[in-house]
C-alpha cells in the first residue's frame, strides 16, 4: 500500500472499497503481493510472533466490536505506539480477509515482507538449513519451514520458480514459523552455491545433502553433525540436474511398505529429525 494511503488515524472500512480490494490482492495475487512487499498475517499465534520479531507492521485491521479480548486490546495499543495504521472493518469483511466462514478474526496484520537477502541467515558452526528446489505446494513450503523451526534449523532457501512462502496457505501451514525462521527466495541454484562457497571460505565446511529415493546413502549413514544444507526436490520431478550435481551426498529414507517415497514435507522432517538425533547423541 502506498505510504500516502496509510493514515495514522483510525479509519472505518465497511464496503469493498479500493483499500479493501488492495488487501484482497495481498491474499490472492502473488505478483501484486510481492510487488507491494506486503503480506496479510492471520491468526493469534502468527500475529503474536510478529510482535516479537523484527518485521515491520504497516497496518492493523480490527473487527468492529463492542468489546475485545485482552490480547487484542494490548496488540492494538502496541501497534498504535509503533505507528501502524489502524482500520476498523465490518465482521463480514474481516471474515473474508481472514478466510473464515463463521468465526470473525479479532485482528489481522499487514506486514512488510522481509528482504530476500542471504545475510539474514545466521551461520553457527553447527548450521542446519533446508533448500527447496522449485516446490509447487504452498502447504509443503509452510510445513517444511515449520519443521526447520521446530527441529533447530537456521533457515530455508526457496529456489527457482516456486510456491510463495508468503502465500496465506504457506503461512498457515507454518503456524507462524515463517515469521521467525529466515526464509530467502532465490532465482536459481547458482546463488545458493555462491553462498555455500563463501560460507566454506569463512571456515564453516557446510555439506550439501540431497534427498532422493534412489540416493546412495541411507539417512542414518550420513554424518549430520557437520554443518549441513539439506536439499529437497520438486514434489513431482525431484531435484534438478544442477542441484543433483552440486550435492556432496545423496541420501534416501529406506521404505519398508508399499510406498516408494514420502511426501516432500514429511521426508524433510524425517531427515531433519535424524540430524537432531545425531547431534543430540554426539555421533
N, C-alpha and C positions, 0 to 999 in steps of 0.2 A: 504494500500500500504506500503510495507516495507520501512523503512527510507532511505535505500541506493538508492531507486528508485525515491526519491523525490528531484531532484536537485533544488537549489535555483537560477536558471537562467532560462531565457525564452526558452522553448522548443516548437518546432512545431510538431504537430501530424496530419498527412494528410492521414494516412491509418488505417485500422483496426488492429493496432499493438497489442502487448500483453498489453501495457498500456491502450489502448482504450478498449480492451476486459475486463480488470480489472474493469474499470469504468462501463461497461455494467452490470457486475455481481452485483455491488452495487445497481443497479436498479432492476434487475430481480431475483436475487438469495438471498433469505433471509438468508440462512445458511452462505454463504460466506460474506454477508454484516455484519452480527453480529460477525463472526469470525474476520473480518478485523477491526471492530469497527468504520466503516466509512459509511457515507451516502452522497448521492447527493442531494443538495438543489437547487431547481429550482424556478424561479420567482423573480421579483423585490422586492416585499414586504418581502417574507421569507429571501432573501439574506440581505436586509437592517436590518431586525431583528437580524440576525446572528451577524452583525457588532456591534449591541448594546447589545449583550448577552455575557455570559462568555464562550461560546463554542469555541473550537479551530478549526480554518480553516487550513486544511492541504494543499489544493491546490485551485487555481482559474483557471478555464477554460474559455477562451475567444474566441469569434469568430474572424476569420481573417477578418479585415475590414479596409477600408481607414480612416474612422472616427468613433468616438464613442460618445455616449451621455455623458453629464457632469457627470451623476450618475455613469455610467460605469467607466469612467476615474478616478473619485475620489475613487471608490471602489477598483480598481486595485492598485492605489497608496497606499491606506491604508493597503491593504493586503501585498503588497510588503514590506512595512516597518515592518509589523508584521512577516515577514519571510516565508510567504506561497509560495509554489512552483507555478510557472506560466507556463501555456501551451496555445499555440495558436492552434486552431483546424479549419478545413475547415467548412464552413457553413453546409454542408451535415452532418458531424459528430456531430456538435453541435445540429442540429435539432433532430438527433437520440437520443442523450443523454437527450435532453430537452423534448423528446416525443412530438415534434411538427411536423405537416405535412408540413406547409408552412412557418410560422414565425420562423426566426432564433433567438434564445436567444443570447443576448449580452454576458451574463456571466452565469456560473454555478459554484457552490462551492462543494468541497469535504470537509466534516466537520466531526469531531470526534463525535461519538455517546456518549452522556453523560452516566455516570455510573448508573446502577440500584441500587441506594443507597437511602434508605428511609430518610437518613439525609438531602437529598436535599429538602424535603418537609418542608416549613415553618409551624409553629404551633402557629398562633394567637389564642386568646381566643374565637374568633368567627369563627373558622376554618370551611371550607366547601370543602369537597373532593368528588370525584366520584371513585368508584371501579368498574371495568368491569370484569365480570365473563365469561371467555372463549369467547370473541367476535370473530366472524368469518369474519366480513367485515372490511377491512382497511378504507373504506369510512365512516362507522359508527364510528370507533375509532377516526378518524380525526375530524369528525363533533362534537363528544362529547367533545374532547379536546378544540375545538373552542368555544363551549358553556360554558365550565368551565371558560375559559379565559374571554369571554365576560361578564359573569354574576358574576365575582368576586371570583371564586373558587381558591384554592391554589394549586391544583394538581390532577393528575389522577394516579390510580394504575390499572395495567392490569394484571390479574391473570390467571393462568392455560395455557393450550395450546391455544394460541390466535393469532389473526392477529397482525402483527408487526406495532407499531405506527410510525416506521421509514421507512415503505414502501412508495414509492413515491405517491401512491394513498392516503394514510393516510395523508401524509404531505400536499398534495394539498388540501384535504378536510378541513384541519385545517387552511388553508390560512396563515400559519406561526405561529399559536398559539402554536404548539408543540415546537417551538424554545424557547418560553418564559414561557411556563407552565410546571413545573416539571412533568415528566411522568416516572413512575417506573414500570418495568416489574418484576413480581414475580412468582415463580413456582406454588404457590397454596394459599389457604385461610389462612393457619396457620401463614405464615409470616406476613400477614396483622393483624391477631388477636393478635399476639405478640406485634406488633407496637401499636395497639389500647390499649392494656393493659399498655404498657409503657407510652403512652400519658395520659391515665387516672391517672396513678400513679404520673405523673408530675403535676397534678392539673387541667387538661383540660378534663372535663367529656364528651367526644365525644360519640354520639349515632350512632348506625348503623341502617340505614333506608333502607329496601329492597323494590324494586319496583315489584309489581305483580298484574296482572289483577284481582286476587281473594284476594287482600290484605284486611285486617280488618279495615283499617282507610282510609277515603278519604284524598286526598293530602292536602286539606286545614285544616284538623283537626290535622295534625302532627305539633308539635312545632319545626319549623326550625330555630328559633332564637338561639337554642342551637348549640354548635359545632357538626357538622354532617358529617358522611360518608354515601353517597348515593350509594347503590349497584344496578347496572343494570345487569340483567342476559343475558345469551346467547340468540341470536335473535330467535332461534328455540325452545330450551328446557327450557328457563328461568334460574332462579338461581339454582345452585347445592344444594343438601341437606345440605352440610356443610355450605354454605353461609346462607341458609334459617334458619338453627338452630342458627347461630351467630347473626341474626338480632334482634334488640330490638323492632322494629316496622316493620310491612309490610303494605305498602301504595299502594293505587290504584288511578288511574285517572278515574273518572266516565265518561263513554261513553254514549252519547245520540243518536247516529246514529246507523247505521247497523254494523260498525266496532266494534270488541270486544276489540281491543287494538291499540296502536300506534307503529310505528317503534321505535326501541331501542333509536336511536339518538333523535328523536322527543320527546319521553316520558321523557328522561333525561333532555332535555332542558326545558320542562314544569315544572318539579319538581324543577330544579334549579331556574327557574323564580319565582316559589311560595316561595322558600327560600328567594330570594332577596326582593320580595314584603313584606313578613312578617317582614324582618329585617328593611326595609325602614319605615314600618308603626309602628315599635316598639311594635309589638304584645307581 
